[in-house]
Amino acid sequence: MNFKSKNCLVCNIEYLPTGKYSKYCTSCAKEKKKLSIKKWHYQHGILNGKGSGSSTGIGVDNIMYKHGRCVFRRWAKERKESTGLCEHCGKDIKNATHYEWVGHHKDHNKHNNSIDNLVLLCKQCHQIEHQCWKAFEGVTTIPKGSSTDNSTKRLAP
């Protein structure tokens, strides 16, 4: 459907409307939408975090703060970037991916997300700390050459 050109209600520039009830040019419509979303967030108490202009809303006072895990993870990442060493074995993890290191709770209580309860560990030390090998105690292996052993089967070329 073709529409006649209109003047934007905000900037008064002539534009081609995209719909029957269009009132704003594309740049003003984007800005108007941003403002209306921000206004709605303020009215519903969502923009209370640091940098939102709110005097409250830092840490546990923030409406978005539920459990502190995201803060704990951020502290762990900051410690990794600053020290870059496992605090048990001394392994260099500064350039490690997120699969190779972890922020660990010293007291093993995942709800105690204070910075005093944080220690930076490589994955190996973290598994030792939680005694992960105990999950495999009593597990037996398949004898080599048995009917369920797949290592002896070969694919035809």
Secondary structure, DSSP 8 states (H G I E B T S, - for coil): -----EE-TTT--EE--SSTT--S-HHHHHHHHHHHHHHHHHHTT---STTTT-SS-SGGGSTT-SSSHHHHHHHHHHHHHHT-B-TTT--B-TT--TTSEEEEETTS-TT---GGGEEEEEHHHHHHHTTGGGGGTT-----TTSTT--TT-----
